[in-house]
Amino acid sequence: MIFICYPRCTTCKKAQKWLDDNGLKYELRDIKENNPTYDELKNWHSKSGLPLKKFFNTSGLLYKSMELKDKLPTMSEDEQLKLLATDGMLVKRPILVSDNTVFVGFKEADWEKLK
């Protein structure tokens, strides 16, 4: 599994602790240092079954400063994926990618399915 996070994010810290406490092995990836690529995001989006909007960090400063709340509805999926690939701080985190699923954000009840 790949665990994509922002090390200073408290939710990411909780998620990482949960993974460690449950003995799950993962590769750690800092989203700010190693932003997801367009192809990765496209793949994860299709595997997750989630609406693309769920991949945006809607509470982030960059999201707000770019006024994306108003812009996203008029953007194509391709444009949104390209935008997400420009800066890791636009992407909701943590993201946990396994062979057959992708979790965006930390919901312990969902993550329990990994055990």
N, C-alpha and C positions, 0 to 999 in steps of 0.2 A: 504494500500500500504506500501511497504518497500522501503525506500530511503537509498541506500548504497552509502556512500561517504567517502572521506578523508577530514576532516575538514579544512586542510590548503590549499586545492586545490581551486583555484579561480573559475574554472568552476563549481565545486560542490557548492560553495557559491552562484553563480548566479542561479543555478538550485534550490537550497533551497529557495532563495528569491522568485523565480517564483512560487514555490509551495505555499509558505506563502501568496504571493500577490493574488493568485487565490483561496485562501481559501480551498486548498486540504489538507486532513488529511493524515498523514503518520507516520510510525515508523522509527526513525533515527537509522542508524547502521553505526558505524565507521569501514571501511574496513580493517584498520590496526590492530584494536583491535579484530575484529570478522570477520576473513576471511571467504568468502563463502566456503562451503564444496563442495566436489566432486559431491554429489547428487544434491545440490542446483544448481551448475553450469550446470550440465547435463540437469536438468529440465528447467532452464532459457534459455539455448541455444536452446532447442527444441521449447519453447514457443516464442522465439524472431524471429525465421525464419532467423536469421543472420548467416553468416559464422563464425565458431569458432574463426578465427583470429581477428574478431571485439571485442572479449572479452579481448584481450591482450592490455596492456598499452604500445603501441609501442614507445611512447616518454619517457618512464620511464628509469631511470638509471639502474635498475635491468635488464630490458629487454635487454638493450644495452650491459651491462657487461657480460650477459650470452650468447651474440651473437645469440639470438633467431631468428633474421631475417633469418639466414642461417639454423637454426636447425628445425624450425617449419614445413617447407615443407616435411621433411622426418619423422616427428612424426605422430603416429596414433592419431585419435580423443581422444581415451582413455588416451593416454600418455599426450596429451595437457591439458585435463581436470584435470588430476592428478597434473600436474605442476602448473596450475592456483590455485589449492586448497592449494598449499604449502605456498603462500605468497600473501597477499592482494595487495601489491605494483605491482604485475604483472598484476593485473586485471584493465581493463579500467573502469573509473568511471566518473560521477556517474552512478549507475544502479537504475532504478526505476521498481519495480516489483508490478504489480497489478494482479487481479484474472485472467485476460485474455491476458495480454501483458507484455512484458519486453522491456524497453528502455535502451540502452547502450550508454553512452555519453549524452550530453545535446544539443538537437536540438529543439529549441522552437516550431517550426512548427509541429514537431511530437508530442510533449507534449501537444499541444493545443487540440488534440483529446481526452484528458482526461476530458476536461471540459464539 
